[in-house]
Amino acid sequence: MSTTIFGGDIAFALLILSSYFQTPLTYYAYTCRKLVLCPSGNKSKNVKEHISLCLVIADASGLCRGWEVYAVVRLFLLDQKKDKYLIVQDALGRERRFHGLKLEWGCDQYIPLTVLNDASNGYLVEDSCVFGAEVFVCKETIAGKGECLSMIKDAPTCKHVWKVEGFSKLNEECYESKVFIAGDHKWKIQLHPKGRRLGTGTHLSLFLALADFTTLVPGSKIYAEFTLRILDQVQAKHIGGKAKYWFSASQRQYGWPRFMSFTYLNLPSSGCLAKDVCLVEAEVTVLGISSALLVGEKDGIIRSVSDTPPTHYAVVIQLFSLLSETAEKYESAEFEAGGYKWKLVLHPNGNKSKNVEDHMSLYLAMADATSLPPGWEVSAVFRLFLLDQNQDNYLIVQDSQRKQRRFRRLTPEWGFDQFIPITVFRDSSNGYLVDDTCELGAEVFVRKERSTGKGECLKRIKDPGGFNHLWKIENLAKLDSDYYDSREFTAAGYKWKMQLYPKGRDSGTGSHLSLYLVLADLASLTPPPKIYVDYSLVLSNELWTSVSYKKNHWFSASSRESGSVNFIPLRFCLEPAYKYLVKDCFFFIAEVTIRGIASTL
């Protein structure tokens, strides 16, 4: 490594208050890349008495086999007294090769802690320091790729019952059932008797896990519908949760941290525990499998006869009719073109949010647009493909004048609401749908990009004070609107409110009361910051605080609410035995603690 002093701006910066560096910190600082800072040295490499700093590819999970990029990396530290930067880079300015097995390059001994903390050096002034990076991409290679989505017609359902004996004596964090087979894949149930994540200490947590994920082909996903139940051994009034989820090697489990409260579990009338035995049932149906494939002549999937197939990505959908019956939208895996990540978004029955009928809708979307800073945009020309399997050529849909479309955070998606009439698509003589299989594709040509100079300041709040707000609700059973807002209250200079859905919201509609904390004054936030908050939403009764939802969340203009869609079952609210109703009123409490604020520099 070589060290240089340099005056001027850097590509991006991260301003940090150093007194809160208690543990290694990872913070996103640039699209598709991040700086990783270990303020006390990289313990995994036994580094001591130094700061460790490196550059990492941020979204490694989306990278395909064969991908690699060569880049020159320079890491910066600002001397605030001289207004110059200490630059650390390879002594010969060599390119570093980032790939699937090597996502990180940097300096383990970036700077001695004694040098950083010496006030005369100017690196740490008023407990603040500024780090930065420059990345010069020299070249990149990526294998052509695609995927095959196979929906399963008349998929069988597998049931598995797990008898958990000696429940009161369970003292481990997690217990697993025996492995069982559903849809030719191995599964298991995971039980956390003391709770997990948001359910720790208050609820039993229950998950379904893919047991044989190590045998999956890289990039494969399994679409499963499943139900987990705690069986009522007295009245057969079982308590269950139902979900659909794409399982994969990187997302191999899904379930409910707050599946059942300890209070209800231990009620004799619930029937959940009989002679200290708990019966857990899993019901699993595998609906479809999406497997990765390489796009090219050797694969036999995409051929070039008279017309050229899509250059950048292809999606093969088998049993298309089953997809159209069970899903409003399908998003492909991410693919890379022009240095950015994209995905195809298909609405097989038309985009309902735009009132599209009688047509398929197909779009190209920027895959990671939500993480892009204000002012960023990229202009691209794109073409969307549909294979005519009878003629072995492609229907290509694109803008009539090959207009450049600007992709940015506010408009990350462009495409065609009326991509093709459904009647034309389904007419077998046209060759677009043969044996219930079709093939779509995309080409993306990036023309130009623009990104304003950028940076951000992350300010952690030392010894933050908490704020409580009480909301009194009368006549809950008579509330007939979809939702109600509490009076606004102020915490750490920002306005908040609670939002109650008395009839439930999303998956909780009709079965649960839904409760959220909402950032109320978005219009006054200039520039829009991100606010890191610890909060609790509580329903209080005469005896004890019996329902509490705890979480931490980054609130912002694009993520202004957080809460629980299944806060409490509706049938419990008015049950006299639980005494949630106090003099015909309910009392909700919001406990809010602001932990940090990230704002644009």
KAJOPE-V261973 format. One record per run of one state. SS is the DSSP state (H for helix, E for strand, C for the rest). FROM is the first residue (numbers start at 1). TO is the last residue. If there is no record, write none. Layout:
ss->(SS	SS)
from->(FROM	FROM)
to->(TO	TO)
This chain:
ss->(C	E	C	E	H	C	E	C	E	C	H	C	E	C	H	C	E	C	E	C	E	C	E	C	E	H	C	H	C	E	C	E	C	E	C	E	C	H	C	E	C	E	C	E	C	H	C	E	C	H	C	E	C	E	C	E	H	C	H	C	E	C	E	C	H	C	E	C	H	C	E	C	E	C	E	C	H	C	E	C	H	C	E	C	E	C	E	C	E	H	C	H	C	E	C	E	C	E	C	E	C	H	C	E	C	E	C	E	C	H	C	E	C	H	C	E	C	E	C	E	C	E	H	C	H	C	E	C	E	C)
from->(1	2	7	12	18	21	25	31	33	39	43	46	50	58	60	63	68	80	84	90	96	100	102	103	104	113	118	119	122	125	126	128	142	146	152	157	166	167	170	175	177	180	183	185	193	197	200	203	211	213	216	221	231	239	248	253	262	266	268	271	274	275	277	294	297	300	313	319	320	327	330	332	335	338	340	348	352	355	359	367	369	372	377	389	393	398	405	409	413	422	427	428	431	434	435	437	451	454	461	466	475	476	479	484	486	489	492	494	502	506	509	512	520	522	525	530	541	545	557	559	560	561	570	574	576	579	582	583	585	601)
to->(1	6	11	17	20	24	30	32	38	42	45	49	57	59	62	67	79	83	89	95	99	101	102	103	112	117	118	121	124	125	127	141	145	151	156	165	166	169	174	176	179	182	184	192	196	199	202	210	212	215	220	230	238	247	252	261	265	267	270	273	274	276	293	296	299	312	318	319	326	329	331	334	337	339	347	351	354	358	366	368	371	376	388	392	397	404	408	412	421	426	427	430	433	434	436	450	453	460	465	474	475	478	483	485	488	491	493	501	505	508	511	519	521	524	529	540	544	556	558	559	560	569	573	575	578	581	582	584	600	601)
